């Protein structure tokens, strides 16, 4: 699987955004992309996290849950390596 990104300079912190659709390794990854697994943080087009991860939530019972992500390097379905590359 391959996901391209762009760097966006918005002040003192460098943030990243996905550059175009990813090239999927298998149908399993295609089905869950952007719902369970994705680039950055779920619901945020720009983020300081430059990777692909499993989306999670911390503090589910708080009035405002905190979004989280668990970094993954290989597809959980087919085992293919996930490449995160800077867009040309």
MOJO-V791377 format. One record per residue. SS is DSSP state (H for helix, E for strand, - for the rest). PSI is psi in radians with two decimals (none if undefined). Layout:
SS|PSI ; SS|PSI
//
This chain:
-|2.53 ; E|2.27 ; E|2.21 ; E|2.61 ; E|2.84 ; E|2.56 ; E|2.40 ; E|2.12 ; E|1.90 ; -|1.06 ; -|-2.61 ; -|-0.25 ; -|2.29 ; E|2.28 ; E|2.82 ; E|2.68 ; E|2.60 ; E|2.40 ; -|1.59 ; -|3.06 ; -|2.60 ; -|2.81 ; E|1.95 ; -|2.62 ; -|-0.46 ; -|2.93 ; H|-0.54 ; H|-0.81 ; H|-0.68 ; H|-0.68 ; H|-0.64 ; H|-0.09 ; E|2.32 ; -|-0.17 ; -|-0.85 ; -|-0.61 ; E|2.51 ; E|-3.11 ; E|2.32 ; -|-2.52 ; -|2.46 ; -|2.27 ; -|0.04 ; -|2.02 ; -|-0.58 ; E|2.42 ; E|2.77 ; -|-0.08 ; -|2.10 ; -|1.32 ; -|3.08 ; E|2.33 ; E|2.95 ; E|2.15 ; E|2.46 ; E|3.02 ; E|2.34 ; E|2.48 ; -|0.89 ; -|-0.52 ; -|0.06 ; -|2.80 ; -|-0.52 ; -|1.69 ; -|2.67 ; E|2.10 ; E|2.53 ; E|3.02 ; E|2.46 ; E|2.06 ; E|2.32 ; -|2.53 ; -|-0.29 ; E|2.58 ; -|2.25 ; -|-0.30 ; -|-0.85 ; -|-0.22 ; -|0.03 ; -|2.54 ; E|2.43 ; -|2.09 ; E|2.20 ; E|1.99 ; E|2.61 ; E|2.35 ; -|2.50 ; -|none
//
